Amino acid sequence: MEIVNTKISRVRADREEHTNWIFVELETDTGVVGVGEASLQYKDAAVMADLRKFGEFLQGRDPRRIEHLWTSMYRRVTWTGGPVTMSAISAIDLALWDIKGKVLGRPVYALLGGPTREAVPTYANGWFEGAESTGALAGAARDVADEGYRGVKFYPFLGEQVIDPDRLQKGVDAVGAVRDAVGSGCEIAVDIRGRLNRWSAERVAKGLTAYDIAWLEEPVLFDNVDALVTLARQIDVPVATGEQLFSRWDFEPLLNAQAVGIIQPDICHAGGISELTKIAAAAQTHYTSVAPHNSNGPISTVASLHLDMAIPNCFMQEVFVNYLDRYDELLTSSIQLEDGLARPPAGPGWGTELEADAIARAEPVDQIPIESEPYQDF
């Protein structure tokens, strides 16, 4: 069995004016096709170029030798690691696991040791679209909690890295309104997206202690582990991070510091399911939970659920609820989601394929770095 072709597709994400999703399909001489995803937002051109070159390397290779191919792509002579290369490796790795599951007639999570749970608890992101007032935000949070999601995540602290009292109070009031709306049984995650400096993040954390949040996400940028660890040890709310770390080596110093209770590797960006199982195992040795980051397309979500089914230290899975209808359009079989609990589609491999006609109709959108990105107010 060998790989004979690599097909790359780029499609526009529903309602996101400047966001595309990138899919790769590895075709074999036996007719089995594996699907992966490399949605590295706003770096489409770079990741697609890497995918094309990796596709040339994969030509004629046995797709069942997943570990060998992963190591070969990672340990090439120069310029390994980083978001572009690791996202390309991630997409290929996911496609290889899909092929292996199809060949063996088993879902991917069964190949990872079998399920550790019957279904995966999920938390909602993207639920706040159009909610411009605190009252509207509270109402939207109540609606999504009533649908059964086990948690909600949002971004109440926009702006520059040095916070002022008005902006601080506005954000704290928004979290308080959401807590009142969802009650004590629903988790709240507050995502800073690395916007703040350490002093400002300390003030935010102090203001949020009364609301029992599940975590404060990326309170400062990921690129200074010592600053993040110092902050995490000084505040009284849990800290989560990891969406911009791309391998087990990137996570090692963070885990060794034992200051972060939840890590958030992204299956589309951190080496695929092969690497995330290793990161999750490393986290387990530090008694750290995993809540995989997922702001991507449908294959990312499906693959994340297969991972979550297999690892014992999964906390919850992020789901962008405003993308679910679009996922249904692009997949032949839908994610099973009920009362906040999710399962991947039933069947071998991922249990689903890309809907070819929908992919063909979905034109991508052109992008300009920075200008096209939705998070311009830093």
N, C-alpha and C positions, 0 to 999 in steps of 0.2 A: 504494500500500500504506500502511495506517495502523493505528495501535494503537486498539483499540476497547474494551479492558477490562483492568484490572489486578486479578489475583486474589492474595490473600495467605493463606498457610497457616502455622500454627504447630503443631509436633508435638514430642512429648516424645522426647528422645534416650534410647536404650536404656540401662538400668541406672544412668543418672545421675538421681538423684532430683529435682534442682532445675534441670535444664538442658533448654532447648527449642532447636529449630532452626526458623528462619523462612525460608520460600521465597516467591518472587514469580514469577508467571506472567503474561507480557504476551501478550495475545491480539490477533490482527490480523484485518482484514476478509477476508483470504485464507485463514484457517484455520490459518496457521502460528502456533505458540505457542513463546515463548522462556522458558527457566527460569533464574532466578538465586537467590542465597541471601544473606541478611543476618543471620546468626546472631551477633548482638551480645549475648553471654551476659549475662543478668540486667538488660538494658535493653530488654526486649522491647517494652514499651508505647511507649517513646519512638521506637524505630526503626519500629515498625509505623505510628505516627501520621505520621511523615515519609513513609513509603512511600505511604500513602493520599493525601497531598497531592501528592506527585510524580506519582502515578497520574492525578490530575485534570489536571495540566499536560501529561502525555503523551497524553491523549485526542486523537485525530485527527492525531497527529504521525507522520512517516515513520520507522519504526524503523531504517532503513538509514543514517540520518544520525547515526551513533554519536558522532563527535567533537563535532558541533554540539550534540547533546542533553546530552552530558557537560558541556561548557563552560557551557551554559545553566543546568544544575542547580547547578554549582559556583559560578559567578560571579553568583548572584542578589544582590539588593540588600544584604541584611544576614544576619549569623549563618551564614556558610558555614564549612566545615571542621569538625573535631572528630569524635569517634567515631560519634555518632548520624547526622548528615547524611552523612558519608562511607560509612557502612555501607549506608544507603539507596541512595546513588548506586552503590555497588558492586553491589548486587543487581540494580539496573536495568541497569547496564552489562553484567553477565554475561548477562542475559536478551536484551539487544540483540545481543550477539555470537552467541548461540545461534540467534536468528532469522536473522542474516546467513548463518551457516554452512548452515542448512537451506535458505534460498532459493537459495544458490549450489551446494548439494550437496557441500560440502567440510567437513572437520573444522576447528574453529577454529584449531588450530595451523598449518594450511596457509595460512590467511588472514594469519597473522602473519609470513610469510616462509618457512614450511616447516620441517620438523624439522631440528634440529641434532644429534640423537641417535636411536638406535633405541628406547631405553627410558630411564626415569628411575630412578636409584638412590634408594632410600628408607631412612629411618631410623624406628625404631619408638618410639612413645610409648604410654602406657597399658598396657604389658606387665606392670607391677609390681603390678597390682591384687591385693590379698590377701596380698602378700609382706610380712609384719610383722617378720621377723628378717633379719639380714644373710645367713644361709645361704639362706633362701627367696628373697631378692632375687637372690643369685648364681645360684640354680637357674633362676629365671625369665628372667634375662638370657641364660643359656646356651641355654635353649630357643628364645628368639626369634632369637638369633644363628644357631642351627642351622637355622632356617627360611630363612636367607639374607639377612636384613636387613643392610644395610651399616653400620648404627649403631644405638645405643640412647640414649634421653634419659630422665633422671629427676631427682628433686628431693630430694637428700639433706641439704639444709641448711634445714630448717624452723625456725620460731621468730622471735624478735624481731630487730630490726635490729642490735643489739650482740651479737656472738657470744661465748660463753664457751668455755673449753678443752674441757669435756666434749662439748659439742655440735659443736665443731670436729672433735674426734678421731672422734666417731661418724660424721660425714659423710665424712671422709677415708677411714675404714675401709670404709665402704660402697662408695665409688668404687674402692678397691683390690680389694675382693672381686669387684666387677663386672668389673674389668679382668682379674683372674685367670680369671674364668669365660668371658669372650668371647674372650680372646687378643688378640694384637696386630693381627689383621686386621679387627677390628670397631671402628668409631669410637665414642667415648663423649662425649656432650654432657651437661653439668651445668647445669641450669636453676635459678637463684637466685630468679627471679620478682621481682626488685627488692627483696627483703626486707632486704638488708644495707646498712649504711653503708659508706663507702669503706675505713675502717680494717679493718673485719671482712672485707670482700671481699679485701683484700690478704692477710690471714692465710689465708683459704680458698685463694686462688690459690697461695700458697707451699706449702701442704700438698698441692696437686694436681699440682705440677710433675713428679713422678716417674711419673705415670700417662698422660702423652701424650694428654690429652683434646683432642677436636676443637675445643671452645669452652666458655667460661663464659658462660652466657646471662643477660642482664639482671642483672649483679651488683649494680647500684644502679638506682634508678628512672630512667626515660627522660627525666624532665623537667629535668635539669640536664646538658646536653651537655658542658660544661666538666669537671664532676666525672667523668663517664664517660670522657672522653678522657684526662684525667690518670691515672685508674686504669689504663686500657688500656695506657698507655705505661710504667707502673711495674711491671707484672706480667709474668711469663714464660709465661702461657697465653693463647691467643687469646680475644678477646671477640666476642660476637655480640649483636645487639639489633635492635629495629625493629618488634616486633609492635604497639606502641602509638604508632607514627608513621603518619600517615594520608594523606600526599601526597608528591609529589616535593619540595615546598617544606620539609616537615618533615625529609626525609632530607638536604637540601642541606648544612646545617652539619655533620652527622655525617660525610658523605662528604668534605667539604672538609678536615676535620681529619685524615683518612687514618690513623686509629688503630684502626679496627674492621675486621677481615678478612672478616666475614660479616654481611650484613644480612638481616632476616627480615620483610619486609612481608607482610601478610595480605590475600589476594585478596578476602575478604569485608568487609574493613574499610578498606582503603587505596585505594578507587576502582575496584576491579574489574580486569579484564584490561587495559583501556586504560591505566590509571595504572601498573599494575605493569610493563608493558613499558617505560614511560618511566623508572620508577625503576631497573629493571634496566639500561637503557642508560646512565643516569647512573652507576650503580655500575661499569659496565664501563670508563668513562673513568678511574676511580680504581683499576682492577684489583682490584675487590672482588667477592667471590662472593655469590650469592643462594641462600638456603635458605628458601623461603617458609614462613611460619608457618601452621599449619593445625590448629586444635583444634575445627573446626566439623563441619558435616554433609557429606553425600555430594556435593552440587553444588560446594561449596567444594573438595573433594578432586579431583574431576574437572577443574574449571576450572584448578586449580593445576597439574595434570599437563599440560594443554594449554599453559600458559605455559612450564613446564619444558622441554617438547619443542621450543619455539621459541627460547628464549634461550640464548646460548652460555656464560653464566657461572653457570648453575645448579649448585650443589654437590650437594645432596640434597633430597628432599621428605619432610616430616614426615607420618607416617601413624599415626593412633590405631588400633592393631590391635584393641582391644577394641570398636571401632565397626564393624568390617568386616561382620559378620553383619547389623547393622542397616542398613548401606548397601545390602546385597543385597536386603533387604526393601523398601526405598523406591525403588530404581532398577529400570527395566525391563531394563537391560543393565549388567552388573557391570564394575568396574575390573579390568583384566588385571594380575594381580600374581603373579609367580613368581620364586623365588630372589632376593627383595629388589629386583627390577626391576619397575617399573610402567609401564603404558601406559593412556591413556584408552580407554573403549569405542570400538569402530570404528563409524564412521558420520558423517553430516553434523552440524554444530553440535557439541554436547557428545558426541554418539554415544549418548545415553541420555535417557530421560524420567523424570519422577516416576511411581511406581506409584499411580494414583489411588485404588484401594481401600485400599491400605496407608496413604496419607495421611489418608483419611477416617476410618480406625479409630484413628489415633494422636492421642489426646487430649493437649493441652498440660498442663503443671503450673503452678500458681500460684507466684509467687516473691515473696520479701521481700528487698529489697537488703541486702547484707552478711550477714544471717542465713542466706539461702539459698545463699550462695556457698561453695564447698568449701575455699577457702583462707583460713580465718579466723585461723589461728595465725601472726600476723605478728611 
